[in-house]
Amino acid sequence: MKRATRTPLVFRLLGRVSATLVALVIFSLVGVQFARVIHQNIALAQDLSSTQNDLTALQARKQWQVRELQRLSDPEGAVPDIHDRLRLVRHNEAIIFVSPAPSSAP
């Protein structure tokens, strides 16, 4: 009779151990997936921040270029660039180049 009571006890113990192992495997798989999703979210947030910074820089550059284009479209606004870059003057103008004073240090 002792043998009959031991067999169900062993089966119950094996069943509980196997159920515990299955639960641990499931929880670990869920935990790994959760960690992977968190890692992806962090990486995407960093990419989004970088893209937003790039967008802000590009918008500022576009505004500067639009202002520069408007300035250069006006003939009077283009005169300083014509003088500086092309070294051209009108018939009644002259360009005077001023060099820095020499330093007094030996």
The 8 nearest C-alpha neighbors of each residue, nearest first, counted from 0:
[[1, 2, 3, 4, 5, 6, 7, 8],
 [0, 2, 4, 3, 5, 6, 7, 8],
 [1, 3, 5, 0, 4, 6, 7, 8],
 [4, 2, 0, 1, 5, 6, 7, 8],
 [5, 3, 1, 2, 6, 7, 8, 0],
 [4, 6, 8, 2, 3, 7, 9, 1],
 [7, 5, 9, 8, 4, 3, 10, 2],
 [8, 6, 10, 9, 5, 4, 11, 3],
 [7, 9, 5, 11, 6, 10, 12, 4],
 [10, 8, 12, 6, 11, 7, 13, 5],
 [11, 9, 7, 13, 12, 8, 14, 6],
 [12, 10, 14, 8, 9, 13, 7, 15],
 [11, 13, 9, 15, 14, 10, 8, 16],
 [14, 12, 10, 16, 15, 11, 17, 9],
 [15, 13, 11, 17, 12, 16, 10, 18],
 [14, 16, 18, 12, 13, 17, 19, 11],
 [17, 15, 19, 13, 18, 14, 12, 20],
 [16, 18, 20, 14, 19, 15, 13, 21],
 [19, 17, 15, 21, 20, 16, 14, 22],
 [18, 20, 22, 16, 17, 21, 15, 23],
 [21, 19, 17, 23, 22, 18, 24, 16],
 [20, 22, 18, 24, 23, 19, 17, 25],
 [21, 23, 19, 25, 20, 24, 26, 18],
 [24, 22, 20, 26, 21, 25, 27, 19],
 [25, 23, 21, 27, 22, 26, 28, 20],
 [24, 26, 22, 28, 23, 27, 29, 21],
 [27, 25, 29, 23, 28, 24, 30, 22],
 [26, 28, 30, 24, 29, 25, 23, 31],
 [29, 27, 31, 25, 30, 26, 24, 32],
 [28, 30, 26, 32, 27, 31, 33, 25],
 [31, 29, 27, 33, 28, 32, 26, 34],
 [32, 30, 28, 34, 33, 29, 27, 35],
 [33, 31, 35, 29, 34, 30, 36, 28],
 [32, 34, 30, 36, 31, 35, 29, 37],
 [33, 35, 37, 31, 32, 36, 30, 38],
 [36, 34, 32, 38, 33, 37, 31, 39],
 [35, 37, 39, 33, 38, 34, 40, 32],
 [36, 38, 40, 34, 39, 35, 33, 41],
 [37, 39, 35, 41, 36, 40, 34, 42],
 [40, 38, 36, 42, 37, 41, 43, 35],
 [41, 39, 37, 43, 38, 42, 44, 36],
 [40, 42, 44, 38, 39, 43, 37, 45],
 [43, 41, 39, 45, 44, 40, 38, 46],
 [44, 42, 46, 40, 45, 41, 47, 39],
 [43, 45, 47, 41, 46, 42, 40, 48],
 [44, 46, 48, 42, 43, 47, 49, 41],
 [47, 45, 43, 49, 44, 48, 50, 42],
 [48, 46, 44, 50, 45, 49, 43, 51],
 [47, 49, 51, 45, 50, 46, 44, 52],
 [50, 48, 46, 52, 47, 51, 45, 53],
 [51, 49, 53, 47, 52, 48, 54, 46],
 [50, 52, 54, 48, 53, 49, 47, 55],
 [53, 51, 49, 55, 50, 54, 48, 56],
 [54, 52, 50, 56, 51, 55, 57, 49],
 [53, 55, 51, 57, 52, 56, 50, 58],
 [54, 56, 52, 58, 53, 57, 51, 59],
 [57, 55, 53, 59, 54, 58, 60, 52],
 [56, 58, 60, 54, 59, 55, 61, 53],
 [57, 59, 61, 55, 60, 56, 54, 62],
 [58, 60, 62, 56, 57, 61, 55, 63],
 [61, 59, 57, 63, 58, 62, 64, 56],
 [62, 60, 64, 58, 63, 59, 57, 65],
 [61, 63, 65, 59, 64, 60, 58, 66],
 [64, 62, 60, 66, 61, 65, 67, 59],
 [63, 65, 67, 61, 66, 62, 68, 60],
 [64, 66, 68, 62, 67, 63, 61, 69],
 [67, 65, 69, 63, 64, 68, 70, 62],
 [68, 66, 64, 70, 65, 69, 63, 71],
 [69, 67, 65, 71, 70, 66, 64, 72],
 [70, 68, 72, 66, 67, 71, 65, 73],
 [71, 69, 76, 67, 68, 72, 73, 66],
 [70, 72, 77, 68, 73, 76, 69, 67],
 [73, 71, 69, 70, 68, 74, 77, 76],
 [72, 74, 76, 71, 75, 70, 77, 69],
 [75, 73, 77, 76, 72, 78, 71, 70],
 [76, 74, 78, 77, 73, 71, 79, 70],
 [75, 77, 70, 73, 74, 71, 78, 79],
 [76, 78, 71, 74, 75, 80, 79, 81],
 [77, 79, 81, 75, 80, 76, 82, 74],
 [80, 78, 82, 81, 77, 83, 76, 75],
 [81, 79, 83, 82, 77, 78, 84, 85],
 [80, 82, 78, 85, 79, 84, 83, 87],
 [81, 83, 86, 79, 87, 80, 85, 84],
 [84, 82, 80, 81, 86, 85, 79, 87],
 [83, 85, 81, 80, 86, 82, 87, 79],
 [84, 86, 81, 87, 82, 83, 80, 88],
 [87, 85, 82, 83, 84, 81, 88, 94],
 [88, 86, 82, 85, 81, 89, 83, 84],
 [89, 87, 92, 93, 82, 90, 86, 94],
 [88, 90, 92, 91, 87, 93, 82, 78],
 [89, 91, 92, 88, 93, 87, 94, 82],
 [90, 92, 89, 93, 88, 94, 87, 82],
 [93, 91, 89, 88, 90, 94, 87, 95],
 [92, 94, 88, 95, 91, 89, 90, 87],
 [95, 93, 96, 92, 88, 82, 86, 87],
 [94, 96, 97, 93, 98, 92, 82, 86],
 [95, 97, 94, 98, 93, 99, 83, 86],
 [98, 96, 95, 99, 100, 94, 101, 93],
 [97, 99, 96, 100, 101, 95, 102, 94],
 [98, 100, 101, 97, 102, 96, 103, 95],
 [99, 101, 102, 98, 97, 103, 104, 96],
 [102, 100, 99, 103, 98, 104, 105, 97],
 [101, 103, 104, 100, 105, 99, 98, 97],
 [102, 104, 105, 101, 100, 99, 98, 97],
 [103, 105, 102, 101, 100, 99, 98, 97],
 [104, 103, 102, 101, 100, 99, 98, 97]]
